[in-house]
């Protein structure tokens, strides 16, 4: 089945795929090339619209909990901090190195959305705890976090598998000897998919560098799924979602011509971008996406004080199993180098 319509695009020019087209295996060669390809006009990101209606509720439920957890007393949050895994499970704040200093501008809750106890040997757990460690949940202090985190994470993985299938079809036209369903298979089989619930703290004092909330980087996963961010007024303990008062704050990417573009993800859509592992696996036919997050400017004029507005979002890093080859090394070796240089 082939897509008969010209590709839909966001105001910024981002390719928008319809969930039904992905589900029904419509041929999306042109759309995948424009989103993830290596040519100068390619963006590096795509959106998926018309998702099952339950998605909006799943997103709202989990992203609100980012503020709830971040507001808990430090001694409660500390119970979920795990140094052994390089802070890649449970709560992490002030552990990641950003702009040559510890990043205290955001906190993250990490977990595996599919498996609380990944199928890993004792040796793998010892050598690669950043991927194999059992999940850590605040069951006594915020029991609803576990279900909401895993529920949304698994939803994003299922949509990601549909995007992966379209990517596999594209790669096969470029590399006829490639495994036909490589990306879809590694996502489906992986025991070590990682998800990250992010809470960007309200601005107190901050520089106005472009990458003030999260610096330029590419993910080392194969495929990353992203929700729309949620801005909340933290004066209200119900954490109501509000519109961002600064239209320059948020996610930015670099396209293949190194042009910097702000990307807006609608609340009822998911975004997907490629990571370095898939770039290697596709022999550069699909390219990883450099991206960063710009904070709300301290000069922003708003009816709501800037120092009470937080940003919450959720990312799912779909990546191979530890022993899967990425280029000439395994994914475990590939990822360990990156993790140890970051934490």
C-alpha positions in Angstrom: 0.0 0.0 0.0 1.3 3.4 -0.9 0.7 6.8 0.5 -1.3 8.8 -2.0 -1.2 12.2 -0.2 1.6 14.7 0.0 3.4 14.5 3.3 1.8 16.5 6.1 4.1 18.9 7.9 4.1 21.0 11.0 4.5 24.8 10.7 8.3 24.3 11.3 8.4 21.8 8.4 8.5 18.6 10.5 7.1 15.5 8.7 3.8 14.3 10.3 2.8 10.6 10.0 -0.7 9.3 10.6 -0.9 6.5 13.1 -3.3 4.6 10.8 -0.7 4.7 7.9 1.9 3.2 10.2 -0.5 0.6 11.5 -1.7 -0.3 8.0 1.9 -0.6 6.6 1.5 2.2 4.1 4.7 2.8 2.2 6.3 5.8 3.8 9.7 5.8 2.0 9.7 9.6 1.2 8.5 10.6 4.6 11.2 8.5 6.4 13.9 9.9 4.1 12.8 13.5 4.8 12.6 12.9 8.5 15.7 10.7 9.2 17.7 10.6 6.0 21.2 12.1 5.3 20.4 14.7 2.6 20.7 18.4 3.4 17.0 19.0 3.6 16.3 16.2 6.1 15.1 17.3 9.5 16.0 14.5 11.9 12.6 14.2 13.7 9.0 13.3 12.9 5.6 13.5 14.5 2.9 10.9 14.7 -0.7 12.1 14.9 -4.1 10.5 15.4 -2.9 8.2 18.1 -5.4 6.1 20.1 -7.4 8.6 22.2 -6.2 7.1 25.5 -2.7 8.5 24.8 -3.7 12.1 26.0 -4.8 10.8 29.3 -1.7 8.6 29.8 0.6 11.6 29.0 -1.2 13.9 31.4 -1.2 11.4 34.3 2.5 10.7 34.2 3.9 14.1 33.5 2.0 15.6 36.4 3.6 13.0 38.6 7.1 14.4 37.7 6.2 17.5 39.7 4.6 15.5 42.5 7.8 13.4 42.9 10.2 16.3 42.6 8.4 18.1 45.4 8.8 15.3 47.9 11.3 15.8 50.7 14.9 15.1 49.8 15.2 12.2 52.2 12.4 10.4 50.4 13.8 11.0 46.9 17.2 9.9 48.2 15.8 6.4 48.9 15.5 5.9 45.1 19.0 7.2 44.1 21.2 4.4 42.8 24.9 5.1 42.3 25.7 1.5 41.2 23.7 2.0 38.0 25.5 5.3 37.3 22.2 6.9 38.4 20.3 5.4 35.4 17.6 3.8 37.6 15.5 5.7 40.1 16.0 9.4 40.9 18.9 11.4 39.5 19.6 15.1 40.2 23.0 16.8 40.2 24.8 13.7 39.0 25.0 14.4 35.2 27.8 16.7 33.9 26.5 19.5 31.8 28.6 22.4 30.6 31.5 21.1 32.8 29.4 21.3 36.0 26.9 19.2 37.8 23.4 19.6 36.3 21.0 20.7 39.1 18.5 22.5 36.7 16.6 19.3 36.2 15.9 16.0 37.9 15.1 12.7 36.2 13.4 9.4 37.1 14.8 6.5 35.2 13.3 3.1 34.6 12.7 0.2 32.3 9.1 0.5 31.1 8.8 -3.2 30.0 10.7 -5.2 32.7 11.2 -4.6 36.4 13.8 -7.4 36.3 15.5 -7.6 33.0 16.7 -11.0 31.8 20.4 -10.6 32.5 23.2 -12.8 33.9 25.1 -11.9 37.1 28.1 -10.9 34.9 26.0 -8.6 32.8 24.4 -7.0 35.9 27.9 -6.5 37.3 29.4 -5.1 34.1 26.4 -3.1 32.8 24.3 -2.0 35.7 23.3 1.1 33.7 21.2 -1.2 31.6 20.4 -4.3 33.7 19.7 -3.1 37.2 16.2 -3.9 38.5 13.7 -1.0 38.5 13.5 1.1 41.7 10.0 2.5 42.6 8.8 4.8 45.4 6.1 2.3 46.3 5.5 3.6 49.8 5.7 7.4 49.0 4.2 7.6 45.4 2.8 4.2 44.4 1.0 5.5 41.3 4.3 6.4 39.6 5.2 2.8 38.7 1.9 2.1 36.8 1.8 5.5 35.1 5.5 5.3 34.0 5.3 1.7 32.6 1.9 2.3 31.0 3.0 5.3 29.0 6.4 3.9 28.3 5.0 0.7 26.8 2.5 2.7 24.7 5.3 4.7 23.2 7.3 1.5 22.5 4.4 0.0 20.6 4.1 3.1 18.4 7.9 3.1 18.1 7.8 -0.4 16.7 5.5 0.9 13.9 7.9 3.7 13.1 10.8 1.2 13.2 9.1 -1.0 10.6 8.8 2.0 8.3 12.5 2.8 8.9 13.5 -0.8 8.2 11.7 -0.7 4.8 13.6 2.4 3.9 17.0 1.0 4.9 16.4 -2.2 2.9 16.1 -0.1 -0.3 19.5 1.4 0.5 21.2 -1.8 1.9 19.6 -4.8 0.2 21.6 -7.2 2.4 20.4 -5.6 5.6 18.2 -7.6 8.0 14.6 -6.8 6.8 13.1 -6.0 10.2 16.2 -5.1 12.2 15.0 -2.0 14.1 11.6 -3.4 14.8 13.1 -6.7 16.0 15.7 -5.1 18.4 13.0 -2.9 20.0 10.6 -5.9 20.4 13.3 -8.2 21.8 15.3 -5.7 23.9 15.4 -6.3 27.7 17.1 -3.0 28.3 14.9 -0.2 27.0 15.2 2.9 29.1 12.8 5.7 29.9 13.3 9.0 31.5 10.8 11.2 33.2 12.2 14.7 33.3 11.4 17.5 35.6 13.0 20.9 34.8 12.9 23.0 38.0 11.4 26.5 37.9 13.9 29.1 37.0 15.5 30.9 39.9 18.8 32.3 38.6 20.0 31.0 35.3 22.2 32.2 32.4 20.4 32.8 29.1 22.6 30.5 27.0 20.6 28.8 24.2 21.2 25.3 25.7 20.5 26.4 29.3 18.2 23.5 30.2 19.9 20.7 28.3 23.0 21.0 26.1 23.5 19.9 22.5 23.8 16.1 22.2 22.6 13.1 20.2 21.0 10.1 21.9 23.0 6.9 21.8 19.9 4.7 21.6 18.4 3.5 18.3 15.1 5.3 18.3 13.8 7.8 20.9 10.1 8.5 21.5 9.2 11.9 23.1 6.0 13.4 24.5 5.0 17.0 24.3 6.4 18.8 27.3 4.0 19.9 30.1 4.5 23.3 31.7 2.9 23.5 35.2 2.3 26.2 37.8 3.9 24.7 40.9 2.1 27.1 43.3 -1.0 24.9 42.9 -0.5 21.4 44.4 -2.7 19.9 41.7 0.0 21.1 39.2 -2.3 22.4 36.5 -0.9 22.4 32.9 -0.4 25.9 31.5 0.9 27.3 28.3 4.6 28.1 28.1 4.9 31.9 28.5 8.1 32.0 26.4 7.6 30.9 22.8 11.4 30.5 22.4 11.8 28.0 25.2 11.7 24.2 24.4 13.2 21.6 22.1 15.6 22.6 19.3 17.2 20.3 16.7 19.9 20.8 14.0 18.8 19.6 10.6 21.3 18.0 8.2 22.4 21.5 7.0 23.2 22.4 10.7 20.2 24.8 10.7 18.8 25.2 14.2 15.0 24.7 14.3 12.6 24.9 17.2 10.2 21.9 17.2 6.8 22.1 18.8 5.2 18.7 19.7 1.4 19.0 20.0 -0.1 17.5 23.2 -1.9 14.7 21.2 1.2 13.7 19.2 4.4 11.8 19.8 7.8 12.7 18.3 10.5 10.3 17.3 14.1 10.9 16.5 17.1 8.7 15.6 20.0 7.8 17.9 23.6 7.0 17.2 23.2 3.3 17.4 20.8 3.2 14.5 23.0 5.6 12.5 25.8 3.0 12.8 23.5 0.1 12.0 22.1 1.8 8.9 25.6 2.8 7.6 24.6 6.5 7.9 21.6 6.1 5.7 19.6 7.2 8.7 21.1 9.9 10.9 21.1 10.7 14.6 19.5 14.0 15.6 21.5 16.7 17.5 19.1 18.4 19.9 19.0 20.6 23.0 16.4 22.3 25.3 16.3 26.0 25.9 15.0 27.3 29.2 12.4 30.0 29.8 14.2 33.3 29.6 14.5 35.1 32.9 13.4 38.2 31.0 10.0 36.7 30.0 7.0 38.7 30.8 4.2 36.6 32.2 1.1 36.8 34.4 2.5 33.7 36.2 5.9 34.3 37.9 8.7 32.6 36.0 10.1 31.1 39.2 7.1 28.9 39.7 6.8 27.4 36.2 8.3 23.9 35.8 8.6 21.8 32.6 8.0 18.0 32.6 8.5 15.6 29.8 9.1 11.9 29.1 11.5 10.2 26.7 11.8 6.5 25.9 15.1 5.3 24.5 14.6 2.2 22.4 17.9 0.4 22.0 19.4 -3.0 21.3 20.0 -5.8 23.7 23.4 -5.8 25.2 25.0 -8.3 22.9 23.5 -6.9 19.7 26.2 -5.5 17.4 26.4 -1.8 16.7 29.0 -1.4 14.1 32.0 -3.4 15.2 31.2 -3.5 19.0 28.3 -4.6 21.0 25.7 -2.1 22.2 26.8 -2.7 25.8 30.3 -1.6 25.0 29.1 1.3 22.9 26.8 2.6 25.7 29.2 2.1 28.5 31.7 4.5 27.0 29.1 7.2 26.8 27.6 6.6 30.2 30.9 6.7 32.0 31.8 10.0 30.3 28.5 11.6 31.4 28.1 10.7 35.0 
